[in-house]
Amino acid sequence: MVTTDPIADYLTRIRNAISARHRVVDIPASNMKKEITKVLYDKGYIQSYKFESEGPQGNIKIALKYNPVTKESAIVDLKRASKPGLRKYAKASALPRVLNGLGIAVMSTSKGIVTDKEARTLNVGGEVLCYIY
């Protein structure tokens, strides 16, 4: 299956797994998806991840994080910002804030895949990939 927007497919697979209350989601791997997964893990949105190198491109297994009492997901919503038909870029002086700083914006910069807060400290701009809160 060929997808024209692999990041949107990645986000949709996570969104669907959360709505179906799955514990683990399996996603075809790419370097950008691996970096986004690392950012999600570092910021506490997912419980764990594992990169598997079987097949031509490999897989990413993501263990989703839920509240043990309320069974609510750590991820409330995922939104794709920059699309193949309309790329969205932000300067270092005008980086987006998600829910007034409660969420994160994942960005592709010259320093790699970082959050909006890290891009502010590095003073770099780039393409806004997605919003997560």
DSSP file with accessible surface (Angstrom, degrees, kcal/mol):
  #  RESIDUE AA STRUCTURE BP1 BP2  ACC     N-H-->O    O-->H-N    N-H-->O    O-->H-N    TCO  KAPPA ALPHA  PHI   PSI    X-CA   Y-CA   Z-CA
    1    1 A M              0   0  189      0, 0.0     2,-0.5     0, 0.0     0, 0.0   0.000 360.0 360.0 360.0 125.7    0.0    0.0    0.0
    2    2 A V        -     0   0  139      2,-0.0     2,-0.4     4,-0.0     0, 0.0  -0.869 360.0-164.5-102.5 124.8    1.4    3.3   -1.1
    3    3 A T        -     0   0   50     -2,-0.5     0, 0.0     1,-0.1     0, 0.0  -0.891  16.9-152.8-109.2 141.3    0.5    6.4    1.0
    4    4 A T  S    S+     0   0  134     -2,-0.4    -1,-0.1     1,-0.3    -2,-0.0   0.732  94.6  36.6 -81.7 -22.3    1.0    9.9   -0.2
    5    5 A D     >  +     0   0   24      1,-0.1     4,-1.9     2,-0.0    -1,-0.3  -0.787  64.7 176.5-131.1  88.5    1.3   11.3    3.3
    6    6 A P  H  > S+     0   0   53      0, 0.0     4,-2.3     0, 0.0    -1,-0.1   0.828  81.0  55.3 -65.6 -28.5    3.0    8.8    5.6
    7    7 A I  H  > S+     0   0    8      2,-0.2     4,-2.5     1,-0.2     5,-0.2   0.915 107.8  48.9 -71.1 -39.3    3.0   11.1    8.6
    8    8 A A  H  > S+     0   0   24      2,-0.2     4,-2.5     1,-0.2    -1,-0.2   0.900 111.1  50.9 -64.8 -37.6   -0.8   11.5    8.4
    9    9 A D  H  X S+     0   0   30     -4,-1.9     4,-2.4     2,-0.2    -2,-0.2   0.919 109.4  51.1 -63.9 -42.1   -1.1    7.7    8.1
   10   10 A Y  H  X S+     0   0    0     -4,-2.3     4,-1.9     2,-0.2    -2,-0.2   0.940 112.8  44.7 -58.6 -49.7    1.1    7.4   11.3
   11   11 A L  H  X S+     0   0    0     -4,-2.5     4,-2.7     1,-0.2    -1,-0.2   0.892 112.2  52.3 -65.3 -38.6   -1.1    9.8   13.2
   12   12 A T  H  X S+     0   0   51     -4,-2.5     4,-2.9     2,-0.2     5,-0.2   0.897 107.0  52.3 -66.7 -39.0   -4.3    8.1   12.0
   13   13 A R  H  X S+     0   0   82     -4,-2.4     4,-2.1     2,-0.2    -1,-0.2   0.921 112.8  44.8 -63.5 -41.2   -3.1    4.7   13.1
   14   14 A I  H  X S+     0   0    0     -4,-1.9     4,-2.3     2,-0.2    -2,-0.2   0.937 113.7  50.1 -66.8 -44.3   -2.4    6.0   16.6
   15   15 A R  H  X S+     0   0   84     -4,-2.7     4,-2.3     1,-0.2    -2,-0.2   0.921 112.6  46.8 -60.1 -44.2   -5.7    7.9   16.7
   16   16 A N  H  X S+     0   0   94     -4,-2.9     4,-1.8     1,-0.2    -1,-0.2   0.888 110.8  51.8 -66.6 -39.0   -7.6    4.8   15.6
   17   17 A A  H  <>S+     0   0    6     -4,-2.1     5,-2.8    -5,-0.2    -1,-0.2   0.895 110.4  49.3 -65.4 -37.2   -5.8    2.6   18.1
   18   18 A I  H ><5S+     0   0   21     -4,-2.3     3,-1.3     1,-0.2    -2,-0.2   0.928 110.5  49.1 -67.6 -43.4   -6.6    5.0   20.9
   19   19 A S  H 3<5S+     0   0   93     -4,-2.3    -1,-0.2     1,-0.3    -2,-0.2   0.824 113.6  46.8 -67.7 -27.4  -10.3    5.1   20.0
   20   20 A A  T 3<5S-     0   0   57     -4,-1.8    -1,-0.3    -5,-0.2    -2,-0.2   0.380 112.6-123.1 -90.8   1.9  -10.4    1.3   19.9
   21   21 A R  T < 5 +     0   0  125     -3,-1.3    -3,-0.2    -4,-0.2     2,-0.2   0.814  49.6 167.6  60.3  35.5   -8.6    1.2   23.2
   22   22 A H      < -     0   0  102     -5,-2.8    -1,-0.2    -6,-0.2    42,-0.1  -0.499  33.6-149.8 -74.8 150.5   -5.7   -0.9   21.9
   23   23 A R  S    S+     0   0  139      1,-0.2    41,-2.7    -2,-0.2     2,-0.4   0.824  81.5  30.3 -85.7 -37.1   -2.6   -1.3   24.1
   24   24 A V  E     -A   63   0A  77     39,-0.2     2,-0.4    -7,-0.1    -1,-0.2  -0.972  64.5-164.7-128.3 139.8   -0.1   -1.7   21.2
   25   25 A V  E     -A   62   0A  15     37,-2.4    37,-2.7    -2,-0.4     2,-0.5  -0.973  11.1-146.9-124.6 139.8   -0.1   -0.3   17.7
   26   26 A D  E     +A   61   0A  65     -2,-0.4    35,-0.2    35,-0.2    -2,-0.0  -0.931  21.5 177.7-109.6 125.1    2.1   -1.5   14.8
   27   27 A I  E     -A   60   0A   0     33,-2.5    33,-3.0    -2,-0.5     2,-0.1  -0.979  35.3-107.7-131.1 136.9    3.2    1.1   12.2
   28   28 A P  E     -A   59   0A  30      0, 0.0    31,-0.3     0, 0.0     2,-0.2  -0.399  48.2-120.0 -60.6 139.4    5.5    0.8    9.2
   29   29 A A        +     0   0    6     29,-2.0     2,-0.3    23,-0.2     3,-0.1  -0.463  39.0 159.9 -90.7 152.4    8.7    2.5    9.9
   30   30 A S     >  -     0   0   45     -2,-0.2     4,-2.3     1,-0.1     5,-0.2  -0.928  51.4-104.1-151.8 166.3   10.6    5.4    8.4
   31   31 A N  H  > S+     0   0  130     -2,-0.3     4,-1.9     1,-0.2     5,-0.1   0.902 120.8  48.4 -63.0 -40.1   13.3    7.6    9.8
   32   32 A M  H  > S+     0   0   70      2,-0.2     4,-2.4     1,-0.2    -1,-0.2   0.922 111.2  50.1 -68.0 -41.0   10.9   10.6   10.3
   33   33 A K  H  > S+     0   0    9      1,-0.2     4,-2.4     2,-0.2    -1,-0.2   0.884 108.9  53.3 -64.1 -36.5    8.3    8.3   12.1
   34   34 A K  H  X S+     0   0   61     -4,-2.3     4,-2.1     2,-0.2    -1,-0.2   0.917 109.9  47.3 -63.6 -42.0   11.1    7.0   14.3
   35   35 A E  H  X S+     0   0   75     -4,-1.9     4,-2.0     2,-0.2    -2,-0.2   0.896 111.4  50.0 -68.4 -38.9   12.1   10.5   15.4
   36   36 A I  H  X S+     0   0    0     -4,-2.4     4,-2.6     1,-0.2    -1,-0.2   0.911 109.5  52.8 -64.3 -39.8    8.5   11.5   16.0
   37   37 A T  H  X S+     0   0    0     -4,-2.4     4,-2.3     1,-0.2    -2,-0.2   0.909 107.4  51.3 -61.9 -40.9    8.0    8.4   18.1
   38   38 A K  H  X S+     0   0   72     -4,-2.1     4,-2.6     1,-0.2    -1,-0.2   0.899 109.8  49.8 -63.4 -39.2   11.1    9.3   20.2
   39   39 A V  H  X S+     0   0    9     -4,-2.0     4,-2.1     2,-0.2    -2,-0.2   0.930 109.9  50.6 -65.2 -43.8    9.7   12.8   20.8
   40   40 A L  H  <>S+     0   0    0     -4,-2.6     5,-2.4     1,-0.2     6,-0.9   0.898 113.0  46.6 -61.0 -39.0    6.3   11.3   21.9
   41   41 A Y  H ><5S+     0   0  105     -4,-2.3     3,-1.2     1,-0.2    -2,-0.2   0.927 110.9  51.1 -68.9 -44.1    8.1    9.0   24.3
   42   42 A D  H 3<5S+     0   0  113     -4,-2.6    -2,-0.2     1,-0.3    -1,-0.2   0.845 111.5  48.1 -63.1 -33.2   10.3   11.8   25.7
   43   43 A K  T 3<5S-     0   0   86     -4,-2.1    -1,-0.3    -5,-0.2    -2,-0.2   0.437 117.2-112.1 -89.8  -0.1    7.3   14.0   26.3
   44   44 A G  T < 5S+     0   0   27     -3,-1.2    -3,-0.2    -4,-0.3    -2,-0.1   0.668  81.2 121.7  85.3  17.6    5.3   11.2   28.0
   45   45 A Y  S   <S+     0   0   30     -5,-2.4    20,-0.7    -6,-0.2     2,-0.3   0.705  74.6  38.4 -85.7 -22.6    2.6   10.7   25.5
   46   46 A I  E    S-B   64   0A   3     -6,-0.9    18,-0.2    18,-0.2    -2,-0.1  -0.930  72.4-136.9-126.6 155.3    3.4    7.0   24.9
   47   47 A Q  E    S-     0   0A 114     16,-2.1     2,-0.3    -2,-0.3    17,-0.2   0.931  75.8 -31.1 -77.0 -48.2    4.5    4.3   27.4
   48   48 A S  E     -B   63   0A  55     15,-1.3    15,-2.8     2,-0.0     2,-0.3  -0.972  53.1-152.5-160.9 170.9    7.2    2.6   25.3
   49   49 A Y  E     -B   62   0A  71     -2,-0.3     2,-0.3    13,-0.2    13,-0.2  -0.975   1.2-161.7-148.7 159.3    8.3    1.8   21.7
   50   50 A K  E     -B   61   0A 123     11,-2.0    11,-2.9    -2,-0.3     2,-0.5  -0.982  13.2-142.9-146.9 132.0   10.3   -0.8   19.9
   51   51 A F  E     -B   60   0A  69     -2,-0.3     2,-0.4     9,-0.2     9,-0.2  -0.855  17.9-166.5 -95.4 124.8   11.9   -0.6   16.4
   52   52 A E  E     -B   59   0A  38      7,-3.0     7,-2.5    -2,-0.5   -23,-0.2  -0.932  11.8-158.7-112.0 137.0   11.8   -4.0   14.5
   53   53 A S        +     0   0  118     -2,-0.4     2,-0.3     5,-0.2     5,-0.1   0.022  47.3 125.9-105.8  28.5   13.8   -4.4   11.4
   54   54 A E     >  +     0   0  129      5,-0.1     4,-0.6     3,-0.1     3,-0.2  -0.627  62.0  16.6 -86.1 145.5   12.0   -7.3    9.8
   55   55 A G  T  4 S-     0   0   60     -2,-0.3     4,-0.1     1,-0.2     0, 0.0  -0.260 112.1 -53.1  86.3-177.1   10.8   -6.9    6.2
   56   56 A P  T  4 S+     0   0  143      0, 0.0    -1,-0.2     0, 0.0    -3,-0.0   0.866 135.1  11.4 -68.3 -35.5   11.9   -4.3    3.7
   57   57 A Q  T  4 S-     0   0  113     -3,-0.2    -2,-0.1     1,-0.1    -3,-0.1   0.591 100.1-132.2-120.2 -14.0   11.4   -1.2    5.9
   58   58 A G     <  -     0   0    6     -4,-0.6   -29,-2.0    -5,-0.1     2,-0.3  -0.207  18.6 -96.3  88.1 176.9   10.7   -2.5    9.4
   59   59 A N  E     -AB  28  52A  39     -7,-2.5    -7,-3.0   -31,-0.3     2,-0.5  -0.927  12.5-138.9-133.9 159.0    8.0   -1.7   11.9
   60   60 A I  E     -AB  27  51A   0    -33,-3.0   -33,-2.5    -2,-0.3     2,-0.6  -0.989  14.6-159.4-117.1 122.9    7.5    0.5   15.0
   61   61 A K  E     -AB  26  50A  69    -11,-2.9   -11,-2.0    -2,-0.5     2,-0.5  -0.925  12.1-168.9-101.9 120.5    5.6   -1.1   17.9
   62   62 A I  E     -AB  25  49A   0    -37,-2.7   -37,-2.4    -2,-0.6     2,-0.7  -0.944  14.2-150.6-114.6 124.2    4.2    1.6   20.1
   63   63 A A  E     -AB  24  48A  18    -15,-2.8   -16,-2.1    -2,-0.5   -15,-1.3  -0.851  25.2-137.2 -91.2 116.2    2.7    0.8   23.6
   64   64 A L  E     - B   0  46A   1    -41,-2.7     2,-0.5    -2,-0.7   -18,-0.2  -0.394  11.2-125.6 -76.5 153.2    0.0    3.5   24.2
   65   65 A K        +     0   0   84    -20,-0.7     9,-2.4    -2,-0.1    10,-0.4  -0.862  29.3 177.1-106.2 128.8   -0.3    5.1   27.6
   66   66 A Y  B     -C   73   0B  25     -2,-0.5     7,-0.2     7,-0.2     6,-0.0  -0.946  37.7-105.2-126.3 151.6   -3.6    5.2   29.5
   67   67 A N     >  -     0   0   72      5,-3.0     4,-1.9    -2,-0.3     5,-0.1  -0.588  28.5-141.4 -71.7 127.1   -4.5    6.5   33.0
   68   68 A P  T  4 S+     0   0  103      0, 0.0    -1,-0.1     0, 0.0     0, 0.0   0.804  95.4  38.3 -65.9 -25.3   -4.9    3.4   35.2
   69   69 A V  T  4 S+     0   0  123      1,-0.1    -2,-0.0     3,-0.1    -3,-0.0   0.941 129.2  25.2 -89.0 -53.8   -7.9    4.9   37.1
   70   70 A T  T  4 S-     0   0   78      2,-0.1     3,-0.1     1,-0.0    -1,-0.1   0.574  91.4-134.6 -90.7 -10.8  -10.0    6.7   34.5
   71   71 A K     <  +     0   0  112     -4,-1.9     2,-0.3     1,-0.2    -1,-0.0   0.693  54.2 147.3  62.6  21.1   -8.7    4.6   31.4
   72   72 A E        -     0   0  113     -5,-0.1    -5,-3.0     1,-0.1    -1,-0.2  -0.646  50.8-111.4 -85.8 145.8   -8.3    7.8   29.5
   73   73 A S  B     -C   66   0B  17     -2,-0.3    -7,-0.2    -7,-0.2    -1,-0.1  -0.377  11.1-131.3 -74.3 151.1   -5.5    8.1   26.9
   74   74 A A  S    S+     0   0   38     -9,-2.4     2,-0.6   -29,-0.2    -1,-0.1   0.794  98.7  67.9 -69.7 -27.1   -2.5   10.4   27.5
   75   75 A I        +     0   0    6    -10,-0.4    -2,-0.2   -30,-0.2     3,-0.1  -0.849  58.9 176.9 -96.4 116.8   -3.1   11.6   24.0
   76   76 A V        -     0   0  117     57,-2.0     2,-0.3    -2,-0.6    -1,-0.2   0.897  68.2  -7.6 -83.0 -45.1   -6.3   13.6   23.7
   77   77 A D        -     0   0   43     56,-2.4    56,-2.1     2,-0.0     2,-0.4  -0.997  51.5-157.1-154.5 149.7   -5.9   14.6   20.0
   78   78 A L  E     -D  132   0C   2     -2,-0.3     2,-0.4    54,-0.2    54,-0.2  -0.999  17.5-175.6-126.1 128.3   -3.4   14.5   17.1
   79   79 A K  E     -D  131   0C 101     52,-2.6    52,-2.8    -2,-0.4     2,-0.5  -0.990  23.0-132.7-129.7 134.5   -3.7   16.9   14.3
   80   80 A R  E     +D  130   0C  36     -2,-0.4    50,-0.3    50,-0.2     3,-0.1  -0.693  24.7 177.7 -81.4 127.1   -1.6   17.1   11.1
   81   81 A A        +     0   0   18     48,-2.1     2,-0.5    -2,-0.5    48,-0.2   0.896  64.6  45.4 -95.1 -58.7   -0.5   20.7   10.4
   82   82 A S  S    S-     0   0    0     46,-0.9    -1,-0.2    47,-0.7     5,-0.2  -0.785  71.4-173.5 -94.9 125.1    1.6   20.6    7.3
   83   83 A K  B >   -H   86   0D 117      3,-2.2     3,-0.5    -2,-0.5   -78,-0.0  -0.755  38.5-108.3-114.1 162.5    0.2   18.5    4.4
   84   84 A P  T 3  S+     0   0   60      0, 0.0     3,-0.3     0, 0.0    -1,-0.1   0.865 121.1  46.2 -59.7 -31.8    1.7   17.6    1.1
   85   85 A G  T 3  S+     0   0   80      1,-0.3     2,-0.3    -3,-0.0    -3,-0.0   0.731 127.7  23.7 -81.7 -22.0   -0.6   20.0   -0.7
   86   86 A L  B <  S-H   83   0D 138     -3,-0.5    -3,-2.2     2,-0.0    -1,-0.3  -0.775  75.8-157.9-148.0  96.1    0.0   22.9    1.7
   87   87 A R        -     0   0  113     -2,-0.3     2,-0.5    -3,-0.3    -5,-0.1  -0.493   8.6-148.7 -75.0 144.7    3.2   22.9    3.7
   88   88 A K        +     0   0   95     40,-0.3    40,-2.5    -2,-0.2     2,-0.3  -0.968  18.0 179.8-121.2 118.0    3.2   25.0    6.9
   89   89 A Y  E     -E  127   0C 154     -2,-0.5     2,-0.4    38,-0.3    38,-0.2  -0.825   9.6-159.8-115.2 153.9    6.4   26.6    8.0
   90   90 A A  E     -E  126   0C  16     36,-2.5    36,-2.0    -2,-0.3     5,-0.1  -0.999  14.9-131.1-135.7 137.1    7.2   28.8   11.1
   91   91 A K    >   -     0   0  156     -2,-0.4     3,-1.0    34,-0.2    33,-0.1  -0.374  32.3-108.1 -75.7 163.8   10.0   31.2   11.7
   92   92 A A  G >  S+     0   0   30      1,-0.3     3,-0.6    31,-0.2    32,-0.1   0.820 121.6  51.5 -63.0 -28.8   11.9   31.0   14.9
   93   93 A S  G 3  S+     0   0  110      1,-0.2    -1,-0.3    30,-0.1    32,-0.0   0.631 114.8  41.5 -83.7 -12.1   10.2   34.3   16.0
   94   94 A A  G <  S+     0   0   66     -3,-1.0    -1,-0.2     2,-0.0    -3,-0.2  -0.289  74.4 158.1-132.0  50.2    6.7   33.0   15.3
   95   95 A L    <   -     0   0   18     -3,-0.6    -3,-0.1    -5,-0.1    30,-0.0  -0.492  44.2-107.4 -76.1 144.4    6.6   29.3   16.6
   96   96 A P        -     0   0   26      0, 0.0     2,-0.4     0, 0.0     9,-0.2  -0.337  22.2-148.3 -73.0 151.9    3.2   27.9   17.3
   97   97 A R        -     0   0  144      7,-0.1     2,-0.6    19,-0.0     3,-0.4  -0.987  10.5-145.5-117.3 131.4    1.9   27.3   20.9
   98   98 A V  S >>>S-     0   0   11     -2,-0.4     5,-2.3     5,-0.4     3,-0.9  -0.856  78.9 -17.0-102.1 122.4   -0.5   24.4   21.4
   99   99 A L  G >45S-     0   0   96     -2,-0.6     3,-1.4     1,-0.2    -1,-0.2   0.894 125.5 -59.0  48.8  45.1   -3.2   24.9   24.0
  100  100 A N  G 345S-     0   0  130     -3,-0.4    -1,-0.2     1,-0.3    -2,-0.0   0.848 110.9 -40.4  56.0  37.2   -1.2   27.8   25.5
  101  101 A G  G <45S+     0   0   21     -3,-0.9    -1,-0.3     2,-0.0    -2,-0.2   0.377 117.7 103.8  99.0  -4.8    1.8   25.5   26.1
  102  102 A L  T <<5S+     0   0  139     -3,-1.4    -3,-0.2    -4,-0.6     2,-0.1   0.802  83.0  41.2 -79.2 -29.4    0.0   22.4   27.4
  103  103 A G  S   <S-     0   0    0     -5,-2.3    -5,-0.4    30,-0.1     2,-0.3  -0.424  83.3-119.5-104.3-175.5    0.4   20.5   24.1
  104  104 A I  E     -F  132   0C   4     28,-3.2    28,-3.0    -2,-0.1     2,-0.5  -0.939   4.1-146.7-127.8 151.4    3.3   20.2   21.8
  105  105 A A  E     -F  131   0C   0     -2,-0.3    11,-1.0    26,-0.2     2,-0.5  -0.985  20.8-142.2-110.8 122.4    3.9   21.0   18.1
  106  106 A V  E     -FG 130 115C   0     24,-2.6    23,-2.3    -2,-0.5    24,-1.4  -0.772  25.8-171.8 -88.0 127.7    6.3   18.5   16.4
  107  107 A M  E     -FG 128 114C   0      7,-3.5     7,-2.4    -2,-0.5     2,-0.7  -0.920  26.5-139.1-125.9 146.7    8.6   20.3   14.0
  108  108 A S  E     +FG 127 113C  33     19,-2.7    19,-2.0    -2,-0.4     5,-0.2  -0.917  40.5 162.8-101.8 111.9   11.1   19.3   11.4
  109  109 A T  E >   -FG 126 112C  16      3,-2.2     3,-1.5    -2,-0.7    17,-0.2  -0.628  57.1 -95.1-119.8-179.3   14.0   21.7   11.7
  110  110 A S  T 3  S+     0   0  109     15,-0.6     3,-0.1     1,-0.3    16,-0.1   0.693 126.1  56.1 -70.8 -16.2   17.6   21.9   10.6
  111  111 A K  T 3  S-     0   0  134      1,-0.4    -1,-0.3     8,-0.0     2,-0.2   0.314 122.4 -99.7 -94.5   4.7   18.5   20.5   14.0
  112  112 A G  E <   -G  109   0C  34     -3,-1.5    -3,-2.2     2,-0.1     2,-0.6  -0.601  67.1 -23.5 109.9-169.4   16.2   17.4   13.5
  113  113 A I  E    S+G  108   0C  22     -5,-0.2     2,-0.3    -2,-0.2    -5,-0.2  -0.709  77.8 154.6 -82.8 117.9   12.7   16.6   14.7
  114  114 A V  E     -G  107   0C  13     -7,-2.4    -7,-3.5    -2,-0.6     2,-0.1  -0.871  42.4-101.8-136.9 169.4   12.0   18.7   17.8
  115  115 A T  E  >  -G  106   0C   0     -2,-0.3     4,-2.2    -9,-0.2    -9,-0.2  -0.409  40.0-104.3 -85.6 170.6    9.1   20.1   19.7
  116  116 A D  H  > S+     0   0    1    -11,-1.0     4,-1.9     1,-0.2     5,-0.1   0.881 121.7  53.0 -64.0 -35.3    8.1   23.8   19.6
  117  117 A K  H  > S+     0   0   87      2,-0.2     4,-1.8     1,-0.2    -1,-0.2   0.914 110.0  46.8 -67.8 -41.6    9.7   24.5   23.0
  118  118 A E  H  > S+     0   0   64      1,-0.2     4,-2.3     2,-0.2    -1,-0.2   0.876 109.8  54.3 -67.3 -35.8   13.0   22.9   22.0
  119  119 A A  H  X>S+     0   0    0     -4,-2.2     5,-2.0     1,-0.2     4,-0.9   0.869 106.0  53.3 -65.9 -34.5   12.9   24.9   18.7
  120  120 A R  H  <5S+     0   0   85     -4,-1.9     3,-0.3     2,-0.2    -1,-0.2   0.914 110.8  45.4 -64.6 -43.4   12.5   28.1   20.8
  121  121 A T  H  <5S+     0   0  119     -4,-1.8    -2,-0.2     1,-0.2    -1,-0.2   0.863 116.6  45.0 -69.5 -33.3   15.5   27.3   22.9
  122  122 A L  H  <5S-     0   0   82     -4,-2.3    -1,-0.2    -5,-0.1    -2,-0.2   0.584 106.1-133.6 -80.4 -12.7   17.6   26.4   19.8
  123  123 A N  T  <5 +     0   0  122     -4,-0.9     2,-0.3    -3,-0.3    -3,-0.2   0.920  59.5 131.0  57.3  49.7   16.2   29.5   18.0
  124  124 A V      < -     0   0   21     -5,-2.0    -1,-0.2   -32,-0.1     2,-0.2  -0.946  42.3-154.7-128.0 151.2   15.4   27.7   14.8
  125  125 A G        +     0   0   25     -2,-0.3   -15,-0.6    -3,-0.1     2,-0.3  -0.529  26.4 136.6-108.6-178.1   12.3   27.5   12.6
  126  126 A G  E     -EF  90 109C  17    -36,-2.0   -36,-2.5    -2,-0.2     2,-0.4  -0.992  53.2 -28.4 167.8-164.2   11.0   24.8   10.3
  127  127 A E  E     -EF  89 108C  28    -19,-2.0   -19,-2.7    -2,-0.3     2,-0.8  -0.651  50.5-135.0 -83.5 129.6    8.1   22.8    9.1
  128  128 A V  E     + F   0 107C   2    -40,-2.5   -46,-0.9    -2,-0.4   -40,-0.3  -0.749  26.1 179.4 -84.0 108.8    5.3   22.3   11.6
  129  129 A L  E     -     0   0C   3    -23,-2.3   -48,-2.1    -2,-0.8   -47,-0.7   0.947  54.1 -24.7 -78.2 -53.5    4.5   18.5   11.2
  130  130 A C  E     -DF  80 106C   0    -24,-1.4   -24,-2.6   -50,-0.3     2,-0.4  -0.985  48.6-122.8-158.0 164.0    1.7   18.0   13.8
  131  131 A Y  E     -DF  79 105C  46    -52,-2.8   -52,-2.6    -2,-0.3     2,-0.4  -0.951  27.4-174.1-113.0 134.7    0.0   19.2   17.0
  132  132 A I  E      DF  78 104C   0    -28,-3.0   -28,-3.2    -2,-0.4   -54,-0.2  -0.995 360.0 360.0-132.4 131.7   -0.4   16.8   19.9
  133  133 A Y              0   0   58    -56,-2.1   -56,-2.4    -2,-0.4   -57,-2.0  -0.948 360.0 360.0-151.9 360.0   -2.2   17.3   23.2
